């Protein structure tokens, strides 16, 4: 059954615009809750007397002045902690708390204060790389589909997913303590790739129809979305089920990484049929109006 998806394209844009505006407001109002990778802090490694669940260590410091961002088990009863910078009083409090959960025989293997792993220069290079990649994707998609409109629409849909993910973490950082760290950057770049990949699938179906059956851009868009919707949803659900499991059971260390991938996957699945394709339809209508005036 062919559905008229494009009839509601204004609703899609209103929904996307609302989410982006909320994200921009959150980013301007509260900014990011930066993790250790961006602002530096204290790293320490301890060997305890008995095994300890890593989540138990993090929860023990939730309502204290010691902000533990992650705990990783590195060996037999060995634990690596990443925290905000600690003073001597906080260091003693940390040791005493670890003794309470891990036993009195606590051995300090490593303790040091480090600077940010991701500095301004690396951030600048990442932005330059993203811009270069975006231009390359735009030109490649435009070449493959013989129209710059296809490339521009794909890039706009990709930026749509980027803004939503960034804005979401500014919002979640303020209300739920979500941190922006190196894993978030990884999730952001993965989202960009997923967004373009899903968009190409729908665009390829539009191109097939344009060369074989023809018709208006609106008709081809509706048919392409209808034919690819089930495939896109099935593909996304297999990813989302895995991410939900990681969010619920993966532990504090990778929970926000999984949340970022979840948001990016949902946004990418939505933007391909409901942002990238409507942009093609709108541009096609605009082009016809310009030709009619001439």
N, C-alpha and C positions, 0 to 999 in steps of 0.2 A: 504494500500500500504506500503510495507516494504522499508524503506529508509536505505541507507548505511551511517549511521552516523559516523562510525569509519574510513571511508576513509579520513575524514578531521581532524582526532585527533591531528595531528601536528599543525594545525591552532588554535585549541582550546588551546593547551599548549602555543603557541606563544602569543596569546591574554592574557591569564592569567599571563604569565611571564612578559609581558609588563606592565600590571596594577600593579603587585607586585613590579617591579623595580621602577616605578614612585612613588609608595607609600613609598618604602624604602628611595628613594632619598629625598622625601618631609620630611620624619621623621628625617633623618640625617641633612638635610639642615636647616629646619625651626623648627622642633620639634612640640610639641602640644601647642595649646593656652589653657592653663589650666584655669578652672573655679574656682569659690569660694570654692568648695568642696575640691580641691587639694591645693590651695595656701592661703586660708583664705581671710579675707576682712572685710567689714563693713556691718552689717545688721541693718535695721531700720524699724519701723512701725509708720505710721502716719494716723491720722483721718482728712479728709478734710471736707470742708463746703458743697461741692456738689460732686456728683458722677463723676468719671473720668474713661475713658477707659484706661486700663493698657498699651496697645500698645502706646497710646499717651504719656505716661510718659517715656517709653523707647526711643521713637523717639526724644523726646525733648532733650535728653542728648547724642544723637549719635555723634554729632560733637563738643563735649566739652571734658574737661579733667576729667569729672566724668563718669566712666564706669559702667553703670547699667547692670548687667547680667540678672536679672529677677525681675518681679513685679507680686505679687499675691494679689488678693482681699481676705481679711480674714474676712470681716464682712461688716456691714452697713457703707459705706464710709471710710473703713479702708483698708490700703494698706501696704503690706510687701515688702521691697526692699532689694535686695542683690547687693553689689557693691564692687569694689576694695577699699582698705583702703583710707579714706578721711582725709584731714587735716581740721583745723578749717575754713579756707577760703572756701574750697570746701563744707563743711557742710552748711555754710551760703548760698552759691550759690544754694545748693540743696533745702533748705527751701524756698528760694525766688522763685525758679522755680515752686515748688509745689504749692505755694500760687497763682501763676499766672494761673495755670490750675484748681486748686481746691478751690480757694477762700482764702480770707485773714485769716479766722478763722481756722488756722492749728494747730492741737494738736499732739505733739510728744509723742507717747506711749512707744516707745522703741528705743534705739540707743546704739550699742556696736560694738567693733571690736573683731572678733573671729579668732581663728586659723583654719587650714585646718581640715575638717571633715574626710577626707580620708588621713591618715598618712602613712608613709613608712611601718610600721608594718602591717597595714591592706592590703596594696598593695602586700606585700610579701606573706601574707596568702592567698590572692586571687589567686596569681600565683600558689602557692602550690596546692590549691584546684582545679584549672584548670588542672594542670598536673595529679593529682590523678584521676580526672574525665575522662581525656583523656585515661589514661591507662586502667581504668575500662571499658570504651566504647570499646576500642580496643579488650580487652580480651573477652568481652561479644559478640561482633559482630563476632569475630573469632570462638567462641564456637558455636554460633547459625548457622553459615554458614560453619562450619567444615573446616575453612581455615584462617590462620593468614593474608593472602593476602587481604581478604575482610575487616578485621579490620583495617589493615594498610592503605589501600586505603581510607576508610571512614574517618580516622583521618587526612590524608593528605588533603583531600577535605575540612575538617572542618578548618584546619589551613589556607588553601587557602582563605576561606571566612574571617577569622580573620585578616589576613595580608591586604587584600583589604580594609576592613572596617577601620582598624587602619591607613593605608596609606591615605585613602580618607579624614579622618578627619585632618591629618597633612596638606594635600593639601588645604582643605576647610578652615582650621583655619588660614592659611597664607593669602589666597586671599579673604575670605568672613567672617572671624571673628568667625568661628564655635568653640565653647568651648567644652573641654572635662571635663565632670563633672560626678556626680553619675548616672545621667540618661543615659549617654553614656555607662558606665559600664554595666548598666542594658540591654541596647540594644545589647551590644557585647555578653553577656551571652545568650540572647534570640536568637541571630543569630547562635550561636554554636548549640543550641538545634534544631533549624529549619533545619540547614544544615544536621545534622545526620539523622533526621526524614525523610527527603525527599530522602536521599541516601538509606536508608533501604528499601523504597518502590521499588526502581529499583532493588536493590540486591535481594529482595525476588522474583521478577519475573524471574531473572536469575537463581536462585536456582530451581524454579519450572520447568523451561525448561531443566535444567541439569538433573533432575531426571525423567522427562517424555518423552521429545522429543530428548534430546541430541543435538549433533552438535558441531561445533567449537565455541570457546569463542566469536569470532567476530560476528558470526551469532546470537548467543544468546543475545549478547549485543545490536545489531541493533534491534532485535525483542523486547527486553525488553524496550528499550528507545521509540520505536515507540508506543508500547501499553500503556506506562505510561505518555507519553508527554502531551496529552490532559488533563489528570487528574492533572498533576503537574501544568500546566499553569492555569487551572481553579482555582485551590487552591490558587496559588500565586496571581492571578489577584484580587480575592476577598479581599486579604490582601492589595495589592498595592492601590486599589481604596480608601480604608479607609485611608491609610497613606497619599495619595495625598490630600484628604480632610483636614487632620490634618495639613499638611504642608501649605496649602493655607489659611485655616480658623482657625487653632488652636491657633494662637497667638505666640508671641515671646518666651514665657516660655517653650513650648514643641516642638517648630518647629524643632530644631536640633535633638531632641530625635526621632521625626518622620522621619527626614532625615536619621539618623543612621539605623533605622529599615528598611527604604526603600532600602538603599544600601545593607544591610544584606540579605533582602528577595530576591532581584534580584541576588545577588551573590550566595546565597544558592540554588536558583532555577537553576542557570546556572551550578554550580559545580557538582551537583548530576549526571546529564547525561553526562556532557562534561569534567569532571575532574576525578571523582571517578570511573566511568565505563571504560573510556579509560585506566586508570591505571591497571585495571584488565586485559584488553586485552594485554597491553604491557608486564605485568608480565607473562601472560600465554605464549606469544611468546618467552619470554626470557627463561622460564622453558623448553620449548620444544627444544630450541637450546642447552641448557645444557645437556639434555637427549640424544640428537642426537650425541653430541661429545663423550659421554661415550660409 
